[in-house]
Amino acid sequence: MEVAYKVDQEISIEQFTDLLNRSTLGERRPVEDAECMEGMITNSNLIISAWVGEQLVGISRCVTDFHYCCYLSDLAVDSDYQKYGIGKRLQIETQNQLGPKCTLILLAAPAANDYYAHVGFTNNTRCWVLNRNEKIKL
């Protein structure tokens, strides 16, 4: 199997949504909300994609300044293509696009939490989340 990795390749909302549904990430993303999915793809400023022929089989979708920090918002690999190193390669290719002082940051999916230590990430207990339906306390 030959996998091609591409930087900032155009990806349709349908391709993105389909990939999320073929991975475990579709369960935790608003795949039924086309406007949100379009915003997720359109407003990302670094996307590394993995392709087998014309089929999108993996994605690393990021928001970054390329110098200080990069938030890896989505790391998804089609379930049929997992365990072949595609996710690891997507992370390597993502890091290759970043400056030498840029920190790669992500929030792990519950099922993937143990994976990230295996590839070299450090767990950070200082992450804080404010969900959209919650408000800043006055």
Secondary structure as UniProt FT lines:
FT   STRAND          4..7
FT   HELIX           13..22
FT   HELIX           24..28
FT   TURN            31..32
FT   HELIX           34..42
FT   STRAND          46..52
FT   TURN            53..54
FT   STRAND          55..64
FT   STRAND          69..77
FT   HELIX           79..81
FT   TURN            82..83
FT   HELIX           86..96
FT   TURN            100..101
FT   STRAND          103..105
FT   HELIX           110..112
FT   HELIX           113..118
FT   TURN            119..120
FT   TURN            125..126
FT   TURN            132..133
//
